Amino acid sequence: MNKCLQRGWFGRANGGRAMKSSPHHRPAFVTASDGATPVVSAFYDRFPYPGDPLQDGPPPGYNWRWCVDSARCFVAGVLPARSAGAPRPWQILDAGCGTGVSTDYLAHLNPGSAILAVDISAGTLEVARERARRSGAAAQASTLRIEQRSLLDLAGEGPFDYINSVGVLHHLREPEAGLAALAALLKPGGILHLFLYADGGRWEIHRTQRALGVLGVGHGDEGLRLGRSLFETLPPTNRLRCHHEQRWAMDTAAAANFADMYLHPQETSYNLERLMRFVASADLQFAGFSNPEVWDPARLLKGELLERAQALPAAQQWALIEDLDPDISHFEFFLTKGAVEPRDWSSDGALLAMSGERNRCLWGWPSQALLNSDMAPLDLSSDGLALLQALEAAPAGTPIGALALGWEPQHQAAVARQLVAQRVLLPVML
């Protein structure tokens, strides 16, 4: 099921448009080969997850990790060219879509793409289909299919440019088999976005889970009642109670969210060492954390200690941060099929010869004062705003160096480079 940190059944394309099915139609359930599937499916039928409310219209805000253009540029540093005014027709798989929150974003952030969303739980998919219907998701996609299938049973689908599988593989009895199945569906150079539990930040959660298991509370409504009662019963100074109240109480206010955290019947978590072995098992390439700010030593250190940390290789920096921050509760990251080297934009000539597009994951455009792709405040320079506006007014495919701004080429390149570093400007190949 999808672990969303931010924010129906539709049939195959007919004349380039998605066709809505009968509300009473349910595709046949494909038996999955993972041993945990029956119990996990039944659990999510009872507690459809995530518990985000339904609403009419597009989803609120954005999550850039679900905008393939933005994710692709983050990984590769450049986007492929596209026809004038036409969206890039990405092939997207949402593997373990849950109640469809991620699917909704994928449809609205990637117009014109073909999207397949699958999940093993019929109960969650009923919510996902209704969410898609109310948001108008199908109208955004070239095709949108939401189907009850296991990610292990998708032979013949794809290959996909982008696969999203957030909070899913750690609920398989054999996560390696799940990763291998997704790797087989990925195009060469394609991107896989994963979210997996981390040992360190789940110390208290794991102990609560074990305690509830020892008490035999079960995974249903009785478990939910007794689990909530446990936190009310423990002394106010108890570490487990304090941690829950300070960090997780709001996130688990919805019954489905509480059950997913404390009552789940199948769960695996990782440390960095096991995570990298897990990635290597499928012959995929680690392409970076999708929350890179968490893994920046400057978040925790300063002065001489920061200098020493920054001198370490990246893998040692990550291990250091894992040791220094015991609250890291998950890993979210990109993998690629085959090595993808990020484009280097240190050359003025190379940058000016590229075209570009404004990142659609911005709030407040057009303005110098924006929320960036991470929903953090960003103040553009006046020249940065002018370059973006000139690019949007120019014919599609206009090189950055050909924009009639009246600037020296060196200055034009410097302004563009700053916008690229801010992930506001996405370079595009010509």
C-alpha positions in Angstrom: 0.0 0.0 0.0 1.1 3.5 -0.7 2.9 5.4 2.1 2.2 9.0 1.1 4.1 11.8 2.8 2.4 14.5 0.7 0.0 14.8 -1.1 -12.1 4.2 -10.8 -11.8 1.4 -12.5 -11.0 3.0 -15.9 -10.6 0.8 -18.9 -8.2 0.8 -21.8 -7.9 3.6 -24.3 -10.6 4.1 -26.9 -9.6 6.7 -29.5 -7.0 8.1 -27.2 -9.4 8.6 -24.2 -9.8 6.4 -21.1 -13.2 4.7 -20.9 -15.0 4.4 -17.6 -16.2 0.9 -16.7 -19.3 -0.2 -15.1 -19.2 0.7 -11.4 -20.1 -2.9 -10.6 -17.4 -4.4 -12.7 -14.4 -5.9 -10.9 -11.5 -7.5 -12.7 -10.7 -11.0 -11.6 -8.1 -11.2 -8.8 -4.8 -12.6 -10.0 -3.3 -14.9 -7.4 0.1 -13.6 -6.4 3.0 -15.7 -5.6 4.1 -13.9 -2.4 3.2 -15.7 0.7 1.9 -12.7 2.5 -0.6 -11.6 -0.1 -3.8 -13.1 1.3 -3.3 -11.7 4.8 -2.0 -8.3 3.6 -4.9 -8.0 1.1 -7.5 -8.8 3.9 -5.8 -6.3 6.2 -6.1 -3.5 3.7 -9.7 -4.5 2.8 -10.4 -3.8 6.4 -8.2 -0.6 6.7 -8.0 1.0 3.2 -4.7 3.0 3.2 -3.8 5.8 3.0 -6.7 7.5 4.7 -6.5 10.8 2.8 -10.0 12.2 2.3 -11.7 12.3 -1.1 -12.3 15.6 -2.7 -13.7 17.0 -5.9 -11.1 18.4 -8.3 -7.4 18.0 -8.7 -5.3 16.9 -5.6 -3.9 19.7 -3.5 -0.4 21.0 -4.2 2.1 18.6 -5.7 4.8 16.0 -5.0 7.6 16.5 -7.4 8.7 12.9 -7.1 5.5 12.0 -8.9 6.1 14.4 -11.7 8.2 12.4 -14.1 9.7 15.4 -15.8 10.9 16.7 -12.5 12.1 13.3 -11.3 13.9 12.6 -14.6 15.7 15.9 -14.4 16.7 15.3 -10.8 18.3 12.0 -11.8 19.7 12.8 -15.3 19.9 16.5 -15.2 18.2 16.9 -18.6 14.9 16.0 -20.3 14.3 14.6 -23.8 12.9 17.0 -26.4 9.2 16.9 -27.1 6.9 18.1 -29.8 5.8 21.7 -29.6 3.0 22.1 -27.1 2.7 18.3 -26.6 3.2 16.6 -23.3 5.8 13.8 -22.9 3.8 10.5 -23.2 5.4 8.7 -20.3 4.5 5.1 -19.5 3.9 5.0 -15.8 3.2 2.1 -13.3 1.9 2.8 -9.8 2.8 -0.5 -8.1 0.7 -0.7 -4.9 -1.5 2.3 -5.4 -3.6 1.8 -2.3 -6.5 4.3 -2.1 -5.1 6.1 -5.2 -3.5 9.2 -3.7 -0.3 8.7 -5.6 -2.2 7.7 -8.8 -4.2 10.9 -8.6 -1.0 13.0 -8.5 0.7 10.9 -11.2 -2.3 11.6 -13.5 -2.4 15.3 -12.9 1.3 16.0 -12.8 2.0 14.0 -16.0 -0.7 15.0 -18.5 -0.9 12.7 -21.6 0.8 9.8 -20.0 -0.4 6.2 -19.9 -0.8 5.0 -16.3 -1.4 1.6 -14.9 -2.2 1.5 -11.1 -2.4 -1.9 -9.4 -3.1 -3.1 -5.9 -4.0 -6.4 -4.3 -6.8 -5.0 -2.1 -10.3 -4.7 -3.5 -11.3 -2.4 -0.7 -8.6 0.1 -1.3 -9.3 0.1 -5.0 -12.9 1.0 -4.6 -11.6 4.2 -2.9 -9.0 4.7 -5.6 -11.5 4.5 -8.4 -13.8 7.0 -6.6 -10.9 9.3 -6.0 -10.0 9.2 -9.7 -13.6 9.8 -10.7 -14.0 12.8 -8.5 -10.7 14.4 -9.4 -11.0 14.0 -13.1 -7.8 12.0 -13.3 -8.7 10.0 -16.4 -9.2 13.2 -18.4 -5.5 14.0 -17.7 -4.1 10.7 -18.9 -4.0 9.1 -22.3 -5.1 5.9 -20.5 -5.7 5.2 -16.9 -6.2 1.7 -15.7 -6.8 0.9 -12.0 -6.8 -2.9 -11.5 -6.7 -5.5 -8.8 -3.4 -7.2 -9.6 -0.2 -8.1 -7.8 3.0 -6.4 -8.9 4.4 -9.9 -9.2 1.8 -10.7 -11.9 2.4 -8.0 -14.5 4.0 -10.0 -17.3 3.3 -8.5 -20.6 2.8 -5.0 -19.3 5.2 -2.1 -19.9 8.0 -1.5 -20.3 7.7 1.6 -18.2 9.6 4.9 -18.1 8.7 5.4 -14.5 7.6 3.1 -11.7 6.3 4.3 -8.4 6.2 1.8 -5.5 6.0 3.6 -2.2 5.6 1.6 1.0 4.9 -1.6 -0.8 7.9 -4.0 -1.1 8.5 -4.0 2.7 5.1 -5.7 3.1 6.0 -8.7 0.9 7.3 -11.8 2.5 10.0 -11.8 -0.2 10.8 -8.2 -1.0 13.7 -9.2 -3.3 11.2 -11.0 -5.6 9.1 -7.9 -5.7 12.1 -5.7 -6.6 13.2 -8.1 -9.3 9.6 -8.1 -10.8 9.6 -4.3 -11.0 13.1 -4.2 -12.5 12.0 -6.5 -15.3 9.2 -4.0 -16.1 11.5 -1.0 -16.3 12.8 0.5 -19.6 16.6 0.8 -20.0 17.3 4.2 -18.4 13.9 4.2 -16.7 13.4 5.3 -13.1 12.0 3.4 -10.1 11.0 5.4 -7.1 10.9 3.4 -3.8 10.0 4.1 -0.2 11.1 1.5 2.4 11.1 1.5 6.2 14.3 2.3 8.1 15.2 0.5 11.3 16.5 3.5 13.3 13.4 5.7 13.3 11.1 2.8 13.9 12.7 1.6 17.1 9.7 2.5 19.2 7.2 1.4 16.6 8.8 -2.1 16.4 8.6 -2.5 20.2 5.0 -1.4 20.2 4.2 -3.9 17.4 5.9 -6.7 19.3 4.1 -5.8 22.5 0.7 -5.8 20.8 1.6 -9.2 19.2 2.5 -10.7 22.6 -0.8 -9.4 24.0 -2.6 -11.1 21.1 -4.7 -8.1 20.1 -5.0 -9.2 16.5 -5.0 -7.1 13.3 -8.7 -6.0 13.2 -11.0 -3.6 15.1 -10.1 -5.2 18.5 -6.4 -4.6 17.8 -7.2 -1.0 16.8 -9.1 -0.4 20.1 -6.6 -2.1 22.3 -3.6 -0.4 20.5 -5.0 3.0 21.1 -5.8 2.0 24.7 -2.1 1.0 25.2 -0.9 4.5 24.6 -3.5 5.9 27.0 -2.6 3.3 29.6 1.2 3.6 29.6 2.7 6.1 32.1 2.9 9.6 30.6 6.7 9.4 30.9 7.0 6.1 29.1 9.3 6.4 26.0 6.9 4.6 23.7 4.0 6.8 24.7 6.0 10.0 24.5 7.4 9.1 21.1 3.9 8.3 19.7 2.3 11.4 21.1 5.1 13.7 20.0 5.7 12.3 16.5 3.0 10.0 15.3 -0.3 10.9 17.0 -1.5 13.3 14.3 -0.4 10.9 11.5 -2.3 8.0 13.0 -5.5 9.8 13.9 -7.3 8.0 11.1 -8.0 4.3 12.0 -6.4 3.1 8.7 -3.2 5.0 9.4 -2.9 3.7 13.0 -3.5 0.1 11.9 -0.9 0.4 9.1 1.7 1.6 11.6 1.1 -0.6 14.6 -1.0 -3.6 13.5 0.4 -4.6 10.1 0.8 -8.4 9.7 3.8 -8.3 7.4 6.7 -5.8 7.6 10.4 -5.6 6.9 12.7 -2.6 7.6 16.3 -1.9 6.6 19.5 -0.1 7.5 21.7 1.4 4.9 23.9 -1.6 4.5 21.0 -4.0 3.9 19.3 -1.4 1.7 22.3 -1.3 -0.7 22.5 -5.1 -0.8 18.8 -5.1 -1.6 19.3 -2.7 -4.5 22.2 -4.8 -5.8 20.1 -8.0 -5.8 18.1 -6.7 -8.8 21.1 -5.2 -10.7 19.7 -1.7 -10.4 21.7 1.5 -9.9 21.2 3.8 -6.9 20.4 7.2 -8.4 20.0 9.3 -5.2 17.7 9.9 -2.3 14.5 11.6 -3.2 14.7 13.6 0.0 18.4 14.7 -0.4 18.1 17.4 2.3 17.8 14.6 4.9 21.2 13.2 3.9 23.1 16.5 3.8 25.6 16.7 6.7 25.0 20.4 6.9 21.5 19.6 8.4 23.2 18.2 11.6 26.8 19.6 11.7 28.7 22.8 11.3 32.3 24.1 11.6 35.2 21.6 11.6 32.9 18.6 12.1 31.0 19.6 9.0 34.2 20.0 7.0 35.3 16.5 8.1 32.0 15.1 7.1 31.9 16.7 3.7 35.4 15.3 2.9 34.0 11.8 3.2 32.7 9.8 0.2 29.0 10.0 -0.2 28.3 6.5 1.2 30.2 7.3 4.4 28.3 10.6 4.7 25.1 8.7 4.6 26.2 6.2 7.2 27.3 9.0 9.4 23.9 10.7 9.2 22.2 7.3 9.8 24.1 7.1 13.1 23.6 10.7 14.1 19.9 10.9 13.3 17.9 8.0 15.0 14.6 9.6 13.8 15.1 8.6 10.2 12.1 6.3 9.8 12.2 5.5 6.1 14.4 5.6 2.9 13.0 7.2 -0.2 15.1 7.0 -3.3 15.4 6.6 -7.1 16.9 3.6 -8.9 17.7 3.3 -12.6 18.0 0.4 -15.0 21.5 1.0 -16.2 23.8 3.8 -15.1 22.5 7.3 -15.7 25.1 10.0 -15.3 23.6 13.4 -14.4 24.4 16.1 -17.0 27.1 18.6 -15.9 26.1 22.2 -16.6 29.4 23.8 -15.7 30.0 24.7 -19.4 28.3 28.0 -20.4 28.2 26.9 -24.1 26.5 23.6 -23.3 23.9 25.3 -21.1 23.1 28.1 -23.6 22.7 25.5 -26.4 20.0 23.7 -24.4 16.3 24.7 -24.2 14.4 24.5 -21.0 11.1 24.3 -19.3 9.8 25.7 -16.0 9.3 23.1 -13.4 5.5 22.7 -13.0 6.0 21.8 -9.3 6.1 25.5 -8.2 3.5 27.4 -6.1 2.8 31.1 -6.8 4.1 31.4 -10.4 4.5 33.9 -11.9 6.2 35.7 -9.1 9.6 36.1 -7.6 8.3 34.8 -4.3 7.5 31.1 -4.8 7.2 27.8 -3.0 9.7 25.5 -4.7 9.3 21.8 -5.6 9.7 20.9 -1.9 7.1 23.4 -0.8 9.8 25.6 0.8 10.0 29.4 0.3 12.1 30.5 -2.7 12.9 34.0 -3.8 13.9 34.3 -7.4 16.2 37.0 -8.6 14.7 39.6 -10.9 16.9 38.2 -13.7 15.8 34.7 -12.9 12.2 35.7 -13.2 12.9 37.5 -16.5 14.7 34.5 -18.0 11.9 32.1 -17.1 9.2 34.5 -18.5 11.2 35.0 -21.7 11.6 31.2 -22.1 7.8 30.7 -21.7 7.0 33.4 -24.2 9.5 32.0 -26.8 8.6 29.3 -29.3 9.0 25.8 -27.9 12.6 24.5 -28.3 14.2 28.0 -28.3 17.8 27.6 -26.9 18.5 29.5 -23.7 21.2 31.4 -25.4 18.8 32.6 -28.1 16.5 34.4 -25.6 16.4 38.1 -26.4 17.3 39.4 -23.0 20.1 41.7 -24.0 22.5 40.1 -21.6 26.1 39.0 -22.0 26.3 35.3 -22.7 28.2 34.7 -19.5 25.6 36.4 -17.4 22.8 34.6 -19.2 24.4 31.3 -18.5 25.0 32.2 -14.9 21.3 33.1 -14.3 20.2 29.9 -16.1 22.7 27.8 -14.0 21.3 29.2 -10.8 17.7 28.4 -11.9 18.8 24.8 -12.7 20.5 24.5 -9.3 17.2 25.7 -7.7 15.3 23.0 -9.7 13.1 25.8 -11.2 14.5 25.4 -14.7 14.6 22.0 -16.3 17.1 21.7 -19.2 15.8 20.1 -22.3 17.8 18.5 -25.1 17.4 19.9 -28.6 
